[in-house]
């Protein structure tokens, strides 16, 4: 998506939040908070897959971790998207089960990091 379109979307969302806050006589922060939580869990374009979508993915991949090819229990699995911001992003073929450690390795998470998904710092070149 082009920067110009992103800017237009951001401006439109801001205007919508402000308008709804006035119409509902509540703070814009309250509107934004509810909207954010709703979007996070939306079944089609939410950020996080549902339990049903995770079960379908686990079954699709025959319960195997997509990094080490060893069995991974559904309750233990961490689900990784091959691609984000696409239609049907939570479809089984795009949602990969991993062991937590394999997923961390995939994202190069530093062991003991407080921020899951935080990449290892890149070595700095001497100046």
Buried (B, 14 or more C-beta within 10 A) or exposed (E): EEEEEEEEEEEEEEEEBEEBBEEEEEEBEEBBEBBEEEEEEEEEEBBEBEEEBBEBBBEBBEBBBBBEEEEBEBEEBBBBBEEEEEEEBBBBEBBBBBBBBBBBBBBEBEEEEEEEEEEEEEEEEEE
